[in-house]
């Protein structure tokens, strides 16, 4: 039986990005240590069982989705800022001026849950028809528990990241399951058709879902509400930018008197103004041209 593609944790981010562009997904084996996963388990334990079950079939009536991971788990912050994932996002989403955190959640699929409907994550953007060659998301599912077919390992439809077929046009027989060891991660684009599978076991299948997106779209999880200001003040600047304390593009999301959003946390320690040098490609050219021809 065919299997999904796996690569070792030593694979360079640029190679992982190339696989995402080609296949729409890749599984990186054992990218997170057992120790880190244990810490995440311990820190989130008070929240996991307290999370209510889903209220419809898409969210999962036997599934719990526990969010606000930046605020609730320091160990999750380490996972979110994985050097490999930061490198992958910088390359895969590098056509945009910035990338940011899209959402964080632990997805706990309980025994007896049925298979989720096949879908594309980028449809969250009001079903906007992004071109095949424009990627708006880079998504991850980290195995917090064992990730077996019987437990409901994520279903993926290889090849579904291109073309005009709707998710409902694909059948169950076209799906392959992302079986992987604890600490491994399924990285996938917003275009690939996938879903949670039925849990036919007597164990809970848990995945840490961390998604990233280009800086100019709205985040799916509202980080400014999920991360209280007193917690935000304790975070490093890179993580603050990642959760949204940055301009997503020229003038996109500025603070107060046309200031860098980071000044809301750091005050005058952050220079006033926008650093146009971080704009990429056509955006950099257009920004430079606008300054040249401005009054």
C-alpha positions as CSV (number, residue, x, y, z in Angstrom):
1,X,0.0,0.0,0.0
2,X,1.4,3.4,-0.9
3,X,2.6,5.7,1.9
4,X,3.1,9.5,2.3
5,X,6.6,10.9,1.9
6,X,8.8,11.1,5.0
7,X,12.1,12.9,5.4
8,X,14.6,13.0,8.4
9,X,14.8,15.8,10.9
10,X,18.2,16.8,9.4
11,X,16.5,17.9,6.1
12,X,17.3,21.5,5.3
13,X,14.3,23.9,5.4
14,X,14.8,24.8,1.7
15,X,14.5,21.2,0.7
16,X,11.3,20.9,2.8
17,X,9.9,23.9,1.1
18,X,10.7,22.4,-2.3
19,X,8.7,19.3,-1.3
20,X,5.8,21.4,-0.2
21,X,5.7,23.2,-3.6
22,X,5.9,19.9,-5.4
23,X,3.7,17.6,-3.3
24,X,1.7,19.9,-1.0
25,X,2.9,18.1,2.1
26,X,5.8,16.4,3.8
27,X,6.3,14.5,7.0
28,X,9.4,15.3,9.0
29,X,10.3,12.5,11.4
30,X,11.2,13.1,15.0
31,X,11.7,16.9,14.6
32,X,10.7,17.6,18.2
33,X,12.3,15.8,21.2
34,X,10.4,13.5,23.6
35,X,11.4,15.9,26.4
36,X,9.7,18.9,24.7
37,X,6.6,16.9,24.0
38,X,6.5,15.8,27.6
39,X,6.7,19.4,28.8
40,X,3.9,20.4,26.5
41,X,1.8,17.6,27.8
42,X,2.4,18.6,31.4
43,X,1.8,22.4,30.8
44,X,-1.5,21.8,28.8
45,X,-2.9,19.0,31.0
46,X,-5.2,21.4,33.0
47,X,-6.7,22.7,29.7
48,X,-7.1,19.6,27.5
49,X,-9.8,17.8,29.4
50,X,-11.5,21.1,30.3
51,X,-12.0,22.0,26.7
52,X,-15.6,21.3,25.5
53,X,-16.4,18.9,22.7
54,X,-17.1,20.4,19.3
55,X,-20.5,21.7,18.4
56,X,-20.8,20.5,14.8
57,X,-19.5,17.6,12.6
58,X,-16.7,19.7,11.1
59,X,-15.2,20.8,14.4
60,X,-15.9,17.3,15.7
61,X,-18.6,16.2,18.1
62,X,-16.0,13.8,19.7
63,X,-13.1,16.2,19.3
64,X,-11.7,18.9,21.6
65,X,-9.8,21.8,20.2
66,X,-7.7,23.6,22.8
67,X,-6.2,26.9,21.7
68,X,-4.3,29.9,23.1
69,X,-1.1,27.8,23.2
70,X,1.3,30.8,23.2
71,X,-0.3,32.0,26.5
72,X,-0.8,28.6,28.1
73,X,2.4,26.8,27.3
74,X,6.0,28.1,27.3
75,X,7.1,24.8,25.8
76,X,4.7,25.4,22.9
77,X,6.5,28.7,22.2
78,X,9.6,26.7,21.6
79,X,7.8,24.4,19.2
80,X,6.1,27.3,17.4
81,X,9.6,28.9,16.8
82,X,11.3,25.7,15.7
83,X,14.3,26.8,13.7
84,X,13.3,24.3,11.0
85,X,9.8,25.7,10.7
86,X,11.0,29.3,10.8
87,X,13.3,28.5,7.9
88,X,10.6,26.7,6.0
89,X,8.2,29.6,6.4
90,X,10.8,32.2,5.5
91,X,11.4,30.3,2.2
92,X,7.9,29.0,1.5
93,X,6.1,32.2,2.3
94,X,9.0,34.4,1.3
95,X,7.0,35.9,-1.6
96,X,5.2,38.0,1.1
97,X,6.8,40.8,3.1
98,X,6.2,39.0,6.4
99,X,4.7,35.8,7.8
100,X,2.8,35.4,11.0
101,X,1.1,32.8,13.2
102,X,-2.3,31.8,11.8
103,X,-3.6,29.6,14.7
104,X,-2.5,27.3,17.5
105,X,-4.5,24.4,18.9
106,X,-4.3,20.9,20.3
107,X,-6.7,18.7,18.4
108,X,-7.8,15.8,20.6
109,X,-9.8,13.2,18.6
110,X,-11.5,10.9,21.1
111,X,-12.5,7.2,20.5
112,X,-15.7,6.9,18.5
113,X,-15.1,10.1,16.5
114,X,-16.1,9.8,12.8
115,X,-14.0,11.0,9.9
116,X,-14.0,14.7,9.3
117,X,-15.1,16.1,5.9
118,X,-12.3,16.6,3.4
119,X,-11.3,20.2,3.1
120,X,-8.7,22.8,2.2
121,X,-7.5,25.1,5.0
122,X,-7.1,28.1,2.8
123,X,-10.9,28.1,2.3
124,X,-11.0,29.9,5.7
125,X,-10.3,33.1,3.7
126,X,-13.9,33.3,2.6
127,X,-13.2,30.7,-0.1
128,X,-11.1,33.1,-2.1
129,X,-9.7,31.4,-5.2
130,X,-5.9,31.9,-4.7
131,X,-3.9,30.9,-7.8
132,X,-2.2,27.5,-7.7
133,X,1.2,29.1,-7.5
134,X,0.4,31.6,-4.6
135,X,0.7,30.1,-1.2
136,X,-1.0,31.9,1.7
137,X,-0.4,29.3,4.4
138,X,2.2,26.8,5.8
139,X,0.6,24.5,8.2
140,X,1.7,21.9,10.7
141,X,0.3,19.0,12.7
142,X,2.8,17.7,15.4
143,X,2.1,14.3,16.8
144,X,1.7,14.8,20.6
145,X,0.5,11.2,20.9
146,X,1.0,8.2,18.8
147,X,-0.3,8.9,15.3
148,X,-1.7,5.7,13.9
149,X,-4.4,5.0,11.3
150,X,-6.6,3.3,13.9
151,X,-6.3,6.3,16.2
152,X,-7.4,8.8,13.4
153,X,-4.1,9.9,11.8
154,X,-4.8,12.8,9.4
155,X,-6.0,11.8,5.9
156,X,-4.2,13.5,3.0
157,X,-5.1,13.4,-0.7
158,X,-1.8,13.5,-2.6
159,X,-1.9,15.7,-5.7
160,X,-5.0,17.7,-4.6
161,X,-3.0,20.9,-4.1
162,X,-3.4,21.8,-7.8
163,X,-6.4,21.8,-10.1
164,X,-10.0,22.8,-9.9
165,X,-11.5,19.8,-8.1
166,X,-13.4,20.6,-4.9
167,X,-12.7,18.6,-1.7
168,X,-16.0,16.9,-2.1
169,X,-14.9,15.5,-5.5
170,X,-12.3,13.2,-3.8
171,X,-13.2,9.8,-2.4
172,X,-12.0,8.0,0.7
173,X,-10.0,5.6,-1.5
174,X,-7.8,8.5,-2.6
175,X,-6.7,9.4,0.9
176,X,-3.5,8.3,2.6
177,X,-3.0,8.6,6.4
178,X,-0.1,10.5,7.9
179,X,1.0,7.8,10.4
180,X,4.1,9.1,12.3
181,X,5.9,8.8,15.6
182,X,5.4,11.2,18.6
183,X,7.4,14.4,17.9
184,X,7.1,14.0,14.1
185,X,5.3,16.7,12.1
186,X,3.1,16.7,9.0
187,X,3.8,20.0,7.2
188,X,1.3,20.9,4.5
189,X,0.0,23.8,2.4
190,X,-3.3,25.5,2.6
191,X,-4.2,23.9,-0.7
192,X,-3.9,20.2,0.0
193,X,-7.1,18.4,0.7
194,X,-7.1,16.6,4.0
195,X,-9.1,15.8,7.2
196,X,-9.0,14.1,10.5
197,X,-9.8,10.4,10.3
198,X,-12.1,8.3,12.3
199,X,-10.8,7.1,15.7
200,X,-11.4,3.4,15.9
201,X,-9.2,2.8,18.9
202,X,-9.6,3.2,22.6
203,X,-7.0,6.0,22.9
204,X,-7.2,9.8,22.3
205,X,-5.3,11.0,19.2
206,X,-3.6,14.4,20.0
207,X,-2.0,16.7,17.5
208,X,-0.5,20.2,18.0
209,X,-1.9,22.2,15.1
210,X,0.3,25.3,14.4
211,X,-0.4,27.2,11.2
212,X,1.4,30.1,9.7
213,X,0.3,32.6,7.0
214,X,1.4,35.6,5.0
215,X,1.4,38.8,7.0
216,X,-1.3,40.7,5.1
217,X,-4.2,38.3,5.8
218,X,-6.3,38.1,9.0
219,X,-5.2,35.4,11.5
220,X,-7.7,32.6,12.1
221,X,-7.0,32.6,15.9
222,X,-7.1,36.1,17.3
223,X,-3.7,36.3,19.0
224,X,-4.3,39.7,20.6
225,X,-7.2,38.2,22.5
226,X,-5.6,34.8,23.1
227,X,-2.4,36.2,24.5
228,X,-3.2,38.7,27.3
229,X,-1.1,41.9,27.3
230,X,0.7,40.9,30.5
231,X,1.8,37.7,28.9
232,X,2.8,39.5,25.7
233,X,5.2,41.7,27.7
234,X,7.1,38.6,28.7
235,X,7.7,37.3,25.2
236,X,10.8,37.9,23.0
237,X,10.5,40.3,20.1
238,X,10.6,37.5,17.4
239,X,7.6,35.8,19.0
240,X,5.8,39.1,19.4
241,X,6.2,39.8,15.7
242,X,5.1,36.3,14.9
243,X,1.8,36.6,16.8
244,X,1.1,39.9,15.1
245,X,3.1,42.8,16.6
246,X,4.5,43.8,13.3
247,X,3.4,45.4,10.1
248,X,2.3,42.6,7.8
249,X,3.2,44.7,4.8
250,X,3.7,48.4,4.1
251,X,1.1,50.2,6.3
252,X,-0.7,47.0,7.1
253,X,-1.5,46.9,10.8
254,X,0.4,50.0,11.9
255,X,0.0,51.2,15.5
256,X,-1.3,54.6,16.6
257,X,0.7,57.5,14.8
258,X,1.9,55.3,12.0
259,X,4.2,53.4,14.4
260,X,5.6,49.9,14.5
261,X,3.1,47.7,16.5
262,X,6.0,46.5,18.6
263,X,6.1,49.9,20.2
264,X,2.8,49.0,21.9
265,X,4.8,46.6,24.0
266,X,8.4,48.0,24.0
267,X,7.7,51.7,23.8
268,X,10.4,54.0,22.6
269,X,12.9,51.1,22.6
270,X,11.6,50.4,19.1
271,X,12.5,52.9,16.4
272,X,9.7,55.0,15.0
273,X,8.9,54.3,11.4
274,X,8.7,51.4,9.0
275,X,11.7,49.5,7.8
276,X,11.1,49.2,4.0
277,X,14.2,47.1,3.5
278,X,12.4,44.0,4.7
279,X,9.9,44.2,1.9
280,X,10.5,41.5,-0.7
281,X,10.4,41.2,-4.5
282,X,7.8,43.4,-6.3
283,X,6.7,44.9,-3.0
284,X,10.2,46.3,-2.4
285,X,10.3,47.8,-5.8
286,X,6.9,49.3,-5.5
287,X,7.7,50.7,-2.1
288,X,11.0,52.2,-3.2
289,X,9.3,53.7,-6.3
290,X,6.5,55.2,-4.1
291,X,9.0,57.0,-1.9
292,X,10.9,58.3,-4.9
293,X,7.8,59.8,-6.4
294,X,6.1,61.0,-3.2
295,X,5.7,64.7,-2.3
